[in-house]
């Protein structure tokens, strides 16, 4: 069953292999190590069809994994590259959803992108922590008075110290890892007289 990612169908490599084995029990898959060094691994996968003359290559796929790209790649770059190469060879043979990349590859790419975005965001917060922290301290509610904030203007002034482009990037929803809570964002958006 395909996995829907961004409205496109992707099969996992395991699903592609299972379908391949079920439909072609006399065909085979071979992998070859093309390159392995301290930085990356490159693998090639070949799909062989069975003929009267013997096995003939009918599809190939290559994959590269950078060792420093993810925590998993630090110990298993070779295995990841091999799996991806097999998945691509099977996709080129015709065992894919609507896309050549496997669900495994797409999920990994999305996770890596999300990790990179979070690291960038955390660096931004660290860079402007003094202003952000002061704003948050001004907005810290007294128990039972969460909606009655008298220091909203001072909190806005703290955030105004951050350059506009960075301030827009800091304004990330808490559900996406943002530093400001939903209430803090609500109060900071309101006009000062409305917040009192």
C-alpha positions as CSV (number, residue, x, y, z in Angstrom):
1,X,0.0,0.0,0.0
2,X,1.5,3.3,-1.0
3,X,2.3,6.1,1.6
4,X,0.9,9.5,0.7
5,X,3.4,12.3,1.2
6,X,2.5,15.7,-0.2
7,X,-0.3,14.1,-2.2
8,X,2.0,11.7,-4.0
9,X,2.2,7.9,-3.7
10,X,5.4,6.4,-2.4
11,X,6.1,2.7,-1.6
12,X,8.7,1.7,1.0
13,X,11.7,-0.3,-0.2
14,X,10.5,-3.3,1.7
15,X,7.1,-3.2,-0.1
16,X,8.9,-2.9,-3.5
17,X,11.2,-5.9,-2.6
18,X,8.2,-8.0,-1.5
19,X,6.3,-7.3,-4.7
20,X,9.3,-8.0,-6.8
21,X,10.0,-11.4,-5.1
22,X,6.3,-12.4,-5.3
23,X,6.0,-11.5,-9.0
24,X,9.5,-12.7,-10.1
25,X,10.9,-15.4,-7.8
26,X,13.5,-16.3,-10.5
27,X,14.9,-12.7,-10.8
28,X,17.6,-11.4,-8.5
29,X,19.0,-8.3,-6.9
30,X,22.7,-7.6,-6.6
31,X,24.4,-4.6,-4.9
32,X,27.8,-3.2,-5.5
33,X,29.9,-0.8,-3.4
34,X,31.0,2.0,-5.7
35,X,32.7,4.3,-3.2
36,X,33.3,4.4,0.5
37,X,35.4,7.0,2.4
38,X,35.2,9.0,5.5
39,X,32.6,11.4,4.0
40,X,30.2,9.3,1.9
41,X,29.1,6.0,0.6
42,X,27.9,5.3,-3.0
43,X,26.1,2.0,-3.8
44,X,24.7,0.6,-7.0
45,X,21.9,-2.0,-7.3
46,X,21.3,-4.2,-10.3
47,X,18.1,-6.1,-11.0
48,X,18.6,-9.2,-13.1
49,X,16.0,-10.9,-15.1
50,X,16.1,-14.7,-15.8
51,X,16.4,-15.7,-19.5
52,X,17.3,-18.9,-21.3
53,X,20.8,-17.6,-21.7
54,X,21.1,-16.8,-17.9
55,X,20.7,-13.7,-15.8
56,X,20.6,-10.3,-17.6
57,X,20.6,-6.9,-16.0
58,X,17.3,-5.2,-16.6
59,X,17.5,-2.2,-14.2
60,X,19.9,-0.3,-12.1
61,X,19.8,2.3,-9.3
62,X,22.4,4.4,-7.5
63,X,22.3,6.0,-4.1
64,X,24.7,8.2,-2.1
65,X,24.7,8.8,1.6
66,X,26.7,11.4,3.4
67,X,28.0,10.1,6.8
68,X,27.5,13.4,8.6
69,X,24.0,14.0,7.3
70,X,22.1,12.2,10.1
71,X,22.8,10.4,13.3
72,X,21.9,7.1,11.6
73,X,24.3,7.7,8.8
74,X,27.2,8.1,11.2
75,X,26.9,4.3,11.9
76,X,24.8,3.0,9.0
77,X,25.5,5.1,5.8
78,X,26.4,1.9,3.8
79,X,23.2,0.2,4.8
80,X,21.1,3.2,4.0
81,X,22.8,3.7,0.6
82,X,22.3,0.0,-0.3
83,X,18.6,0.2,0.7
84,X,18.0,3.4,-1.3
85,X,19.9,2.0,-4.4
86,X,17.7,-1.2,-4.3
87,X,14.6,0.9,-4.0
88,X,15.6,3.1,-6.9
89,X,16.5,0.1,-9.1
90,X,13.1,-1.5,-8.4
91,X,11.4,1.8,-9.1
92,X,13.1,2.1,-12.5
93,X,12.0,-1.4,-13.2
94,X,8.4,-0.3,-12.6
95,X,7.7,-1.1,-8.9
96,X,7.0,2.4,-7.6
97,X,4.0,4.5,-6.7
98,X,3.8,7.7,-8.7
99,X,7.4,8.6,-7.7
100,X,10.9,7.0,-8.1
101,X,12.0,7.9,-4.6
102,X,10.8,5.5,-1.9
103,X,8.7,6.5,1.1
104,X,11.8,5.8,3.2
105,X,13.9,8.3,1.2
106,X,11.3,11.0,1.2
107,X,10.6,10.6,5.0
108,X,14.4,10.8,5.6
109,X,14.7,14.0,3.5
110,X,11.8,15.6,5.3
111,X,13.2,14.7,8.7
112,X,16.6,16.1,7.7
113,X,15.0,19.3,6.4
114,X,13.0,19.7,9.6
115,X,16.1,19.1,11.8
116,X,18.0,21.7,9.9
117,X,15.1,24.2,10.3
118,X,15.0,23.5,14.0
119,X,18.7,24.0,14.4
120,X,18.6,27.3,12.5
121,X,15.7,28.4,14.6
122,X,17.4,27.5,17.8
123,X,20.5,29.4,16.7
124,X,18.3,32.5,16.0
125,X,16.7,32.3,19.4
126,X,20.1,32.0,21.1
127,X,21.4,35.0,19.1
128,X,18.4,37.2,20.4
129,X,17.9,35.4,23.7
130,X,18.3,38.5,25.9
131,X,15.5,40.4,24.1
132,X,13.2,37.4,23.8
133,X,13.7,36.4,27.5
134,X,13.0,39.9,28.7
135,X,9.8,40.0,26.6
136,X,8.7,36.7,28.1
137,X,9.5,37.9,31.6
138,X,7.2,40.9,31.0
139,X,4.4,38.6,29.8
140,X,4.8,36.1,32.7
141,X,1.3,36.0,34.1
142,X,0.4,36.4,37.7
143,X,-1.7,33.3,38.7
144,X,-5.3,33.8,37.9
145,X,-4.6,36.9,35.7
146,X,-3.5,35.3,32.5
147,X,-5.5,37.7,30.2
148,X,-4.8,40.8,32.3
149,X,-1.3,41.8,31.2
150,X,-0.1,45.2,32.1
151,X,3.4,44.9,30.6
152,X,2.6,44.1,27.0
153,X,4.0,47.3,25.7
154,X,7.3,46.7,27.4
155,X,7.4,43.2,26.0
156,X,6.8,44.5,22.5
157,X,9.6,47.0,23.0
158,X,12.0,44.2,23.9
159,X,11.1,42.3,20.7
160,X,11.5,45.5,18.7
161,X,15.2,45.4,19.5
162,X,15.5,42.4,17.2
163,X,16.0,43.3,13.5
164,X,12.7,43.0,11.6
165,X,13.7,40.0,9.4
166,X,14.9,38.0,12.5
167,X,11.8,39.1,14.4
168,X,9.6,37.6,11.7
169,X,11.5,34.3,11.9
170,X,11.2,34.2,15.8
171,X,7.5,34.5,15.4
172,X,7.1,30.7,14.9
173,X,4.1,28.8,16.1
174,X,4.7,26.9,19.3
175,X,3.3,23.7,17.6
176,X,6.3,24.1,15.2
177,X,8.9,24.6,18.0
178,X,8.4,28.3,18.4
179,X,9.7,30.0,21.6
180,X,6.7,32.1,22.2
181,X,3.6,30.5,23.7
182,X,0.1,30.8,22.1
183,X,-0.9,33.3,24.8
184,X,2.3,35.3,24.4
185,X,1.7,35.5,20.7
186,X,-1.9,36.6,21.2
187,X,-0.9,39.3,23.6
188,X,1.9,40.6,21.5
189,X,-0.4,40.8,18.4
190,X,-3.1,42.9,20.2
191,X,-3.0,46.7,20.4
192,X,-1.7,47.8,23.9
193,X,-5.1,49.2,24.9
194,X,-6.9,46.0,24.0
195,X,-4.4,43.9,26.0
196,X,-5.1,45.7,29.3
